[in-house]
């Protein structure tokens, strides 16, 4: 099932004790339809305040309901900040987290001296004018398979690999905003937000576009920039390809 949500008021996707999460809201609604507890599996766990346009989830059902009825029934029960968009049946187990081959995140910024009130929960306002071409050049250095330790939000531990493959990354102006879009096989915690926080100083001219190569090679979180705020980030696509 594909869902979208405004993450502003949620403490992330994953269920947490005494916190309002996207997973809890979906499992509660699906459980009412199913008549028993439902456990949801997700393609990519988003952090608090992060949005999704095309998150993919799966769960097992014993009800003989069409995908279209599931979508309508869930939308009748879900809060207005979460919407089911499309559903389909899959014979056998389907874990979107392990089946996904590419996840695409988009980070939206707005530069200039004045901020906007409308849509502020989806855009990070940065004062001054940013050099988008320099930011785009910096992102090109990250394309490929690398150790992204410098951009990981927390220590991965000795058994967890920090190697990821970025297949595309760009920065461009689009309808009054600056859009950073990154596609990869998987992401480390806060990876996109830390990349954005690193290229913004490049856009301001306080760092060179080529400096991001040194950040990458150091494999040290302190070498990268600050973590960009969560509200500018959105999961926009998940690709499954032949694994689906």
MIFI-361529 format. One record per residue (C-alpha): residue in one letter; x, y, z. Coordinates in pm, 1 decimal, padded with zeros to 6 digits. Layout:
BEGIN
  residuo        c1        c2        c3
        A         X         Y         Z
...
***
This chain:
BEGIN
  residuo        c1        c2        c3
        X   00000.0   00000.0   00000.0
        X   00118.0   00350.8  -00081.3
        X   00046.6   00619.5   00176.4
        X   00128.0   00984.4   00220.9
        X   00150.1   01183.6   00541.5
        X   00231.1   01520.6   00687.3
        X   00488.3   01438.3   00953.1
        X   00463.4   01770.0   01138.1
        X   00277.5   01639.9   01442.4
        X   00418.7   01286.8   01446.9
        X   00719.4   01154.8   01637.4
        X   00834.2   00974.1   01325.8
        X   00694.0   00667.7   01153.6
        X   00799.5   00393.8   01393.9
        X   00579.0   00315.9   01691.7
        X   00711.6   00459.5   02020.3
        X   00576.7   00441.7   02371.9
        X   00368.5   00744.8   02472.9
        X   00432.3   00914.6   02137.0
        X   00202.6   00979.8   01842.0
        X   00348.1   00801.3   01538.4
        X   00236.7   00725.1   01185.0
        X   00271.1   00351.6   01239.9
        X   00044.4   00354.8   01543.8
        X  -00224.2   00551.5   01359.5
        X  -00221.0   00311.6   01062.6
        X  -00212.3  -00002.8   01276.6
        X  -00500.8   00124.5   01488.4
        X  -00713.5   00199.3   01181.3
        X  -00623.9  -00126.4   01003.2
        X  -00687.6  -00322.6   01322.4
        X  -01040.4  -00185.6   01344.0
        X  -01109.4  -00299.4   00988.0
        X  -00939.6  -00635.2   01034.3
        X  -01095.9  -00703.6   01374.4
        X  -00759.7  -00803.5   01521.0
        X  -00417.4  -00646.5   01581.6
        X  -00227.1  -00555.8   01265.1
        X   00148.1  -00507.1   01232.5
        X   00269.8  -00276.4   00956.8
        X   00606.2  -00310.0   00779.0
        X   00746.6  -00000.9   00607.2
        X   00989.2   00068.9   00322.0
        X   01166.2   00355.3   00500.8
        X   01128.3   00474.6   00859.3
        X   01105.8   00853.1   00864.4
        X   01206.1   01069.2   01160.5
        X   00992.5   01309.3   01360.0
        X   00868.7   01595.6   01143.9
        X   00961.0   01429.5   00812.5
        X   00691.1   01388.0   00547.0
        X   00614.7   01124.4   00283.3
        X   00438.1   01145.7  -00052.0
        X   00478.6   00779.8  -00148.2
        X   00566.6   00569.2   00153.2
        X   00509.7   00195.6   00100.0
        X   00376.4  -00029.5   00374.8
        X   00258.3  -00388.1   00395.7
        X   00051.5  -00593.0   00637.4
        X  -00121.7  -00930.7   00639.4
        X  -00499.4  -00943.8   00618.2
        X  -00753.2  -01223.4   00652.3
        X  -01039.1  -01008.5   00522.4
        X  -01161.3  -01067.4   00168.6
        X  -01161.4  -00700.4   00075.3
        X  -01050.4  -00548.7  -00252.8
        X  -00756.9  -00305.4  -00252.2
        X  -00996.2  -00023.4  -00338.7
        X  -01214.5  -00096.7  -00036.4
        X  -00908.9  -00109.6   00188.4
        X  -00805.2   00236.1   00070.4
        X  -01150.1   00383.5   00128.2
        X  -01195.3   00215.2   00465.4
        X  -00857.8   00327.7   00595.3
        X  -00913.7   00684.7   00481.8
        X  -01241.5   00689.8   00673.8
        X  -01051.7   00606.4   00993.9
        X  -00712.8   00772.7   00952.5
        X  -00646.6   01128.7   01072.4
        X  -00647.0   01396.0   00799.9
        X  -00265.7   01410.5   00810.3
        X  -00238.0   01052.4   00675.7
        X  -00391.5   00925.5   00352.0
        X  -00392.5   00585.2   00184.9
        X  -00340.0   00637.1  -00188.6
        X  -00318.3   00295.0  -00351.3
        X  -00323.9  -00069.5  -00246.1
        X  -00261.8  -00405.2  -00406.0
        X  -00266.1  -00771.5  -00304.2
        X   00057.8  -00966.8  -00294.0
        X   00060.5  -01345.3  -00266.8
        X   00308.6  -01454.1  -00003.9
        X   00525.6  -01248.3   00230.6
        X   00621.7  -00899.5   00116.1
        X   00860.6  -00685.8   00319.1
        X   00896.4  -00344.6   00151.3
        X   01202.8  -00259.3   00357.7
        X   01405.6  -00542.3   00205.4
        X   01236.4  -00550.9  -00135.1
        X   01297.1  -00184.2  -00213.3
        X   01596.0  -00120.7  -00439.2
        X   01583.1   00261.0  -00442.7
        X   01443.3   00527.3  -00212.5
        X   01416.9   00890.1  -00323.2
        X   01413.6   01180.5  -00077.5
        X   01351.7   01544.5  -00159.9
        X   01457.7   01835.5   00059.5
        X   01299.3   02174.9  -00007.7
        X   01453.5   02509.3   00085.3
        X   01369.8   02871.8   00023.8
        X   01639.8   03137.7   00024.1
        X   01616.7   03514.7   00038.9
        X   01566.1   03782.8   00302.7
        X   01202.2   03707.5   00383.6
        X   01029.2   03389.0   00486.2
        X   00679.6   03276.7   00391.7
        X   00394.8   03174.9   00619.8
        X   00201.7   02950.7   00380.3
        X   00364.4   02610.3   00341.8
        X   00628.6   02684.1   00603.9
        X   00594.5   02331.8   00748.7
        X   00743.2   02187.4   00427.8
        X   01026.2   02432.8   00353.9
        X   01344.7   02535.4   00534.5
        X   01400.6   02907.8   00496.1
        X   01766.0   03010.5   00466.2
        X   01850.1   03380.5   00476.9
        X   02057.3   03517.1   00189.4
        X   02085.9   03398.2  -00169.1
        X   02235.8   03053.2  -00223.3
        X   02456.6   02948.8  -00513.7
        X   02254.2   02652.9  -00635.6
        X   02506.2   02558.0  -00904.7
        X   02780.3   02521.1  -00642.6
        X   02550.9   02307.7  -00427.4
        X   02473.0   02089.6  -00727.7
        X   02844.3   02045.1  -00805.8
        X   02903.8   01936.7  -00448.1
        X   02631.2   01674.3  -00466.1
        X   02788.8   01516.1  -00772.9
        X   03086.7   01410.7  -00559.2
        X   02852.5   01192.5  -00353.0
        X   02716.4   00988.1  -00642.9
        X   02838.9   00630.2  -00632.8
        X   02918.3   00376.9  -00362.1
        X   03091.9   00530.7  -00060.5
        X   03126.7   00508.3   00314.8
        X   02889.1   00781.0   00433.4
        X   02997.0   00777.7   00800.0
        X   03047.8   01154.4   00789.3
        X   02677.8   01201.1   00717.1
        X   02535.9   00946.7   00960.6
        X   02323.6   01085.2   01241.2
        X   02449.3   00834.8   01494.5
        X   02716.3   00570.7   01527.5
        X   02635.1   00264.4   01322.6
        X   02821.7   00030.3   01555.6
        X   03087.3  -00223.8   01460.2
        X   02848.5  -00460.8   01281.6
        X   02649.2  -00214.0   01073.6
        X   02781.0  -00104.0   00737.4
        X   02786.2   00267.0   00658.6
        X   02841.9   00203.0   00288.4
        X   02557.0   00319.1   00068.0
        X   02510.2   00377.6  -00305.8
        X   02372.2   00711.2  -00424.5
        X   02245.9   00669.3  -00780.0
        X   02147.5   01031.0  -00842.0
        X   02170.1   01363.7  -00660.2
        X   02096.3   01715.7  -00774.7
        X   02010.7   02065.0  -00655.1
        X   01806.2   02307.4  -00863.4
        X   01562.3   02595.4  -00842.8
        X   01199.6   02505.2  -00897.3
        X   00903.7   02743.6  -00873.0
        X   01062.0   02976.1  -00619.8
        X   01217.2   02701.3  -00410.7
        X   01546.4   02515.1  -00401.8
        X   01503.3   02140.2  -00436.3
        X   01763.0   01882.8  -00334.3
        X   01674.6   01532.0  -00449.4
        X   01880.7   01225.0  -00364.8
        X   01817.5   00863.7  -00466.9
        X   02000.0   00573.8  -00302.8
        X   01966.0   00205.5  -00229.7
        X   01931.0   00295.0   00139.5
        X   02007.3   00581.6   00375.0
        X   02178.9   00616.2   00710.5
        X   01995.6   00798.0   00992.8
        X   01971.1   01172.6   00917.2
        X   02188.4   01118.7   00607.7
        X   01995.2   01346.2   00371.6
        X   01953.1   01619.1   00632.6
        X   02324.7   01609.8   00713.6
        X   02412.3   01632.7   00344.9
        X   02182.7   01934.0   00306.9
        X   02335.4   02093.2   00616.0
        X   02676.9   02048.3   00455.2
        X   02596.6   02195.0   00113.4
        X   02417.0   02505.2   00245.1
        X   02749.3   02665.2   00354.8
        X   02875.8   02583.8   00005.0
        X   02577.3   02770.4  -00133.8
        X   02660.5   03063.3   00092.9
        X   03015.7   03070.5  -00038.4
        X   03182.7   02987.0   00292.4
        X   03301.4   02649.6   00159.9
        X   03408.2   02521.4  -00180.3
        X   03205.6   02262.3  -00370.1
        X   03504.6   02028.1  -00380.4
        X   03537.3   02039.2  -00001.0
        X   03261.5   01782.2   00033.4
        X   03502.7   01519.5  -00098.8
        X   03724.2   01575.9   00204.6
        X   03420.4   01550.7   00431.8
        X   03328.1   01219.1   00272.3
        X   03681.2   01079.1   00296.0
        X   03724.9   01169.1   00663.4
        X   03441.0   00938.6   00770.9
        X   03383.2   01160.7   01071.4
        X   03048.3   01320.2   01153.4
        X   03220.2   01629.5   01294.7
        X   03362.8   01701.7   00947.7
        X   03016.5   01759.5   00799.0
        X   02776.6   02046.7   00851.5
        X   02486.3   02072.3   01095.8
        X   02173.8   01864.5   01055.2
        X   01910.9   02045.7   00848.8
        X   01568.4   02066.9   01017.1
        X   01330.8   01778.0   00948.8
        X   01034.2   01966.6   00806.0
        X   01197.6   02026.7   00465.9
        X   01243.6   01654.6   00401.7
        X   01000.0   01427.5   00219.1
        X   01014.1   01067.3   00097.6
        X   00884.6   01101.3  -00258.8
        X   00937.5   00762.0  -00424.8
        X   01023.8   00400.2  -00352.3
        X   01127.9   00170.2  -00637.1
        X   01109.1  -00207.1  -00621.0
        X   01203.3  -00313.3  -00973.0
        X   01254.1  -00684.8  -01026.4
        X   01258.7  -00767.4  -00656.3
        X   00890.0  -00696.4  -00610.5
***
